[in-house]
Amino acid sequence: MWKNLLWIKSATTKAAGCVQVKAGICGSDEVIMVSYWRSEQDLKHFFRGEPHRQMMQFVMKHPDSLCLYNETYQSGHSGKYSHEPQGMAMLYAS
């Protein structure tokens, strides 16, 4: 997992429709990545692409190294930020 982490973040960030990827280390064997997408269609297009296929091949070979959660949220506005906009705030006009 650790060897592939930067590649996974980079490949996701470069995908059409991806606005931002945030990653953090939760523990010695746990990392969290959250990606923000312009639309559900962009996310589905990424799921059908080559980088995602390669990610899933890695998961199939090493099933205990990655736990995936795919969630979508619909919101009409973002929250308040104390610094520059992050995540969903990047999707809405200020």
N, C-alpha and C positions, 0 to 999 in steps of 0.2 A: 504494500500500500504506500509506504513512504516514498519509494522510488517513483511512483506514478502520480503522486499528489500534485506536483507542479504542472505536469502535462495535462491532467484532468482539468485543473483550474484554467489553464491557458486555452485548451481546446474548447471549453465551454464559453469562456469570455469572447473568443473569436467568432462564435456561431452567430449567424444572422438573427437579429432580434433579441439577443442577450444584452441587457443594459448594464448589469453588474454581477459579479460573483464575490461573495464575502466568505472567508474561510477562517476557521479558528481551531486551535488545538484544545481538546477537552481533556485529554489524558494520554498516557503513553501508547495506547492503542485505539484512540478515538479522535476523529477529526470531524468537524461539521462544515458543510459548504451549503450556502444558500445562494441560489441564482434568481435574478429578476429578469422577466421577459416582457417584451412589448405586447405580446398576445399569446393566447393558448395555441394558435396555429404555428407561431414561431417555435414554441417549445415542442410541439408534435413533429415539426420538420426536423428539429435537432435530434429527436428520438429515432428518426428514420435514417440519419446520416452515419457516415463511416466512423467518426470519432466516438459516437455513442455505442456503435456496434463493437468497437475495440474495447471500450470500457466494460461492456457486458461480457465479453470474452474473458476479461481479467476476473470479473466477479464469478463467472462459472468455474474458473480454475482455482480461485481462492475465495470460496463462499463466506468464510469467517472474517475476511479482511474488510468487508464493506457492508454496511446496512443502509439501504436506500429508502428514502421517503420522498414521494412525489406528491406535493400538495399545491393546489391553486387557490388563490383568493381573489375576490372581485371587490374593489373598493372605488368609491367615487372621489376620494381624496386621501392624502397621506397624513401622517402625524406631524408633530412639531420636532424640529431638530435643533440642537444647541450649536452645531457647527454646519458645515456644508451638507447639502442634501445627500442622502444615502438611500439605497433600496428603492422602495416604492415612490419616494419623493422625486426620484429622477424621471418617473413616468408621467408626472403631472406638472402642468405649468404653475409657477409660483405666483 
